[in-house]
């Protein structure tokens, strides 16, 4: 499975739920997950893993083309920690 269409097709096949309903649930799951992360909440999916928001401070870097020092601004990113169950399956 590579993407949304593959997942939607497979879930619809396994459950008998129409693809349009599965696609709607899929979209809502990721929309709600994005909203929660934007608010700084931790998202835990049992037997899969945990998504958390991480903040990177501003730092000094170098322009690789010129070697000139630049300031890299602070940013936020999402981190994912694999659950023990999933790690064992891999």
N, C-alpha and C positions, 0 to 999 in steps of 0.2 A: 504494500500500500504506500502510495507516494503522496497523496494530497487529499483535499476535501472531497472531491468527487469519488475517489476510491473508497474513502471511509463511509460516506453517505450510502453508496451502492451496497457495500458489505453489510452495514447495519440494517438497511432496509431489507436485504435478502434474509438476514438472520432473524429479524423480528416480524416481518410482514407488515411493518408500518410504511405508509407511502413515503417515497423519497422526498417530497416537498416538506412533509412534517419533520423528517429526520434532518433535513438541511436547515430548517428553522431552529430546531433545538441546537444543532451544531453552532450556528451563528450566535445564538443567545448565550450559550456556554462561554464562548470566547469573548463576547462583549462584556458579560458580567465579570469574567476573570480580569479583563483589562481594566474595568472600572475599579475593582477591588484593589488591584496592584497600584493604580494611580493614586488611591487614597492611602497607600502605605500598608495595606493589609497583607497577611501571609496566606497563601492558598495551598492547602494540603489535599492531595488526591491520594486516598489510601491505596496502597500496593502499587503506586506509580511514582510519586515524588512530591516535592514541595517547591513552590515558586515564591521568591521573596524579592523585594525591591532593595537595590543596593545603590549607594551614592558614592560617586568618585569625586574626590576633591580636585580643585584646579591644580595644575602642575606645569612645570617648565618642560619644554620639549625642543626639538630642532626640526627645522624645515629640511627634509632630506635632499632637496635639490640645491639649496644654497648653503646649508649648514648654519643658517641664521637662527638664533634662539627665538622661540615663540612661546606664548602662554596658551596652554590647552585649558579651555574652560571646564568648570565642574559639570558633571552630568549624572544622570540616573540610568540604571540598567536593571534588567531582570536576571536573577540568578536562579538556577534550577539544581536541586539536590535530589539525586535518584534514591528511591526507597530501597530498603534492604531486599525486599521481595523481588523487585525488578532487577536489581543488581545481580542477584543469584540466578535469575532466568537468563541473563545475558552471558 
